[in-house]
Amino acid sequence: MIKSMFKGRTLLLLAICCLLGTSLGAPAAYADGEGASYNYSFWGNTVTSPAAYQATDLYNGSDLGAGAFKEPNDLHVAADNRIYVLDSGNNRIVILDERFKLDRVIDSFVRDGQPDTFANPQGLFVTDKNEVIVADTGNHRVVHLNSDFEWVKTIEAPESELLPANFQFQPVRVVMDKAQRTYVMATGVFDGFMEFNAEGAFTSFIGANRVYIDPVEYFWKQISTQAQRSQMVMFTPTEFTNLDIDGEGFLYATNGDQWGDNIKKLNAQGNDILRRTGYFSPQGDIRYSVDTGPSRLIDIDVGDSEIYSVLDSKRGRIFTYNGDGHFMYVFGGLGNLLGEFKTPTAIERIGDDFIVLDKALGEITVFRTTAYGRTLNEAVRSYYRGDEQKAYELYSETVNMNANLEFAYAGIGKALLRQGDYEEAMKHFKRSMDQGNYSKAFLLHRKEVLRQYFGGIMTVIVAAAAIWLGTMAYLKSARRKRGVSY
Amino acid sequence: MNKELVKFPFHLIVHPFNGYWDLKYDRGTKFNLMVSYAVLLLLAVTNILSAQYSGFLVNLYNPNEMNSLLEVVYVVVPVLFWCVANWSLTTLMDGEGKFVEIFTSTCYALIPLVVVNFPWIWLSNVISLQETSFYYFSNAVAVLWFLFLLFVGNMTVHQFSAGKTLGIMALTVVAMGFMAFIGLLFFSLVQQIIAFISVIYQELVMRS
C-alpha cells in the first residue's frame, strides 16, 4: 500500500516536472544561450537570431585615471588601435591604448609659439598617420595636429560666394581623406559637406541631401500670399548627422531623413553610390510603432570589406550591413543593463570589436563578438574577397547557428554554382529569395539535364513521329481498300 | 451532349460573336450553367495551383499567407459582384439579358484565363529570368482576351451597340464599388446592432 502510494507520488512528481519542464523549456530554446537578437526576413517579419555581439566591459573616465568624462561627443580608433576620446565638456582629447590603459591627455597645443586650447569641440578624426583633426566648434574652426600633437594648420570660417554673408562656421564632425582633403559637417549648412583642400581652403560642397516636399504643405504654400509664405517653414534639405570615410576614400554619411535614404555612400562627385540590394534598403529598423517612428541614425562606422554600422539614437541600437546592403546583425538598446545606453553618441570598431560612447553617462561600452558574430563577419569578408570556398564553409557554419539568416544561403549557393552543383545551388538561391542567381543556376542546370537526356528525348520524338506517319499511311490505304473516301 | 460540353466553350472563345449568339438563343440554360460552374471551379483551381506551384522566378509567395479558400473567394465574389451590378444597370437601361445569361456569359469569358494560365503553371518552372517576359506576355494576352470576351458577351446578351456596352461596363465597375461600400457599411452597422443588443441583454441579466 505504502509502496504503491510512493510509486504514485513519484509518478505525480515526474508529471509535474515534465509539465514545468515544457513550460520553462520553450522560452529557453527560443532565447538561445548567447542571448537573443533579431533580423528581418525577406517578408519583413522580425525573426530571432543569435546575438552577434555581447557587452563585456564598461569604462568611465575615472576608471581610466583621466578624471570623469563630461559630455564626450566623439571617439575614433586609429590604425594602431589606440582610442581617441573627445571629452568635449573638459575640452580635451583622452587617448587610450588598445587595452584601455590611459596613454595621454591632450588639452592644449602650441600654435605660433602661443598655447591654444579647444572650446567645446564636437568632432574628432584620426588619419592613418595618426594625425588628429578636431572640429573645434566653440572656436569656429577645425584644428589639424600631427601625430605628435603639434599644430599643423587651422581651417577658419571660409569666405566664398557660395556662402551667405552672415554665415557662422560651426564644424561638428570632420574626416580627412588620404589626399589630406578635409570634409566638414557644419551645423546650419544644408548644402552637404564642406570640402577643404590640403591647404585648408574651401573648395566646394559635396553630397547635398534631397529636399523632401510635403504635398499638403506645398498646397498651402501655393495658395497663400507672399507675406504668409515668408512666415511658413522653408523647404530645406535635411542636414547630415554624421560621416565616416572608408579605405578607398568614399564618404559614408547618415542623415536625419524620415523618408528616403538615411544612409549614403558618396563618391568624389557627391553621388550616392550605396548598394541597396538587400531585402530592404539599409535604414535601421523597418518595423516600428507609429508613435516612435523610424530610426534616427546619428553615427556611422565603416569597417573593412565594405561592412558598415550605424547607430540609432532613438532606440540605442547598432545595425550592421554588408556592402550589398544585407542586414547582418543588431545589438545594443536603451536601458540600465550592461550593453545598454542612455544617450549613445558615437560608435567605432576596434578590430572586430565595437566601442560605444555614451554622452550623458560619459561611459564607453565594449562589445565583443560571439562565435556567431565572428563566423558571420569572416564569412562576409571571405565572400567580399572572392574566396568562395572559404565563404561557403563559413556561411554553412553561420546557417547552422542561425537558419533565419536568409542572405547567407545565397553565399552558399554561389560557391555551389562555382563548383558545378547547380541543383543544390538552385535550392539555396531559392531559400535566399535570390531570383537573379537562381535563374543563372537554373539555366546551367537545364542545359545539363537537356544534354543528358537529349538522345532519349530525340529518340522518343522521332519514334512518335514515325509511328504516327506509319499509322496515317496504313489507315489511308485501309480506307482506300474499303473504298471509303472523304 | 457530353462532347459538346467541352467543344462549345472552346468554339465560343475563338468565335465569340457566333458563340455568344448560340449561348443566348440555342443552348439550354442547364447546359450553360454546367459549363459556367465548371469554369469557375477550374479558375479557382488554376489560381490555387498557380499560387503554390508556379515557378520561383515568377511567383514569390509567402507560404504563411497562402490561403486556398481565399483564392476561391477572389474568383467567386468578383464574378457575382459583376453580374449583380451589371444586371441592376442593364435592367434599367433596356438590356435584354436575363441574370442567368449575364452570369453564364461572364463565366464563359473567364475561359482564356484558365486555358492560358494553367499550362503556364508548369511551364513557368522551366524558364529562366529572361524568358519570364513570355510568361507575363501570355498573362496579359489572357486578360485582354477575357476583357474582349466580356465585352462581346455583354453586347450580345443585352443586344447593345458597342459604345453603349463600353459605357455600361464602365458603369458596372462603378456600381461594383458602390456595392462593396454598401456591403461594408451594412456589415459594420449589423455588428454595432448586435453589440448593442448583447449589451442590453447583459444589462438585463446583471440586474435581475
Contacts between the chains, C-beta under 8 A, distances in Angstrom:
chain1	res1	chain2	res2	distance
A	43	B	62	5.1
A	43	B	64	7.7
A	430	B	56	5.3
A	433	B	60	6.5
A	435	B	56	6.9
A	435	B	57	5.4
A	435	B	60	7.5
A	435	B	129	6.2
A	436	B	129	6.4
A	438	B	56	6.0
A	438	B	57	6.7
A	438	B	129	7.9
A	439	B	57	5.9
A	439	B	128	4.7
A	439	B	129	3.5
A	439	B	130	7.5
A	442	B	57	7.7
A	442	B	128	5.8
A	443	B	128	4.8
A	446	B	126	6.7
A	446	B	128	7.5
